[in-house]
Amino acid sequence: MGAVETMELFFERLNADDRQGAIALMDEKTEMIIHVGDSAQKLRGVERVGGWFLRADRGLKMIPGDVRDTGNTYEADVLVIRPGVQSQHLDATFRVEAGKITAINFAPRR
């Protein structure tokens, strides 16, 4: 499964509130960087990265738009919707190897 197919399945599962199914698409050593303001937080391992998605607000939706497929990298403008909070756009990059997500980078859309 390539990057596009893996990410389509990831978003489908995440948005259907099957967070465990979405996390199952992550490699054990996956890493995620989250940029907030002038700082960044790096999470390592499927337990920490997957935990970030598990702890997210109930009803979390991530809708990709403007997708760029560059081989094993999937880049998208992602609309994040959480109940009770203003929606936001993120620049998101996902690296996929052998059908598993190995790296995620989220930054506020500028």
PyMOL commands that set and color helices and strands:
alter all, ss='L'
color gray80, all
select helices_A, chain A and resi 3-15+19-23+46-55
alter helices_A, ss='H'
color red, helices_A
select strands_A, chain A and resi 26-36+39-44+61-69+73-82+85-97+100-108
alter strands_A, ss='S'
color yellow, strands_A
deselect
rebuild
show_as cartoon
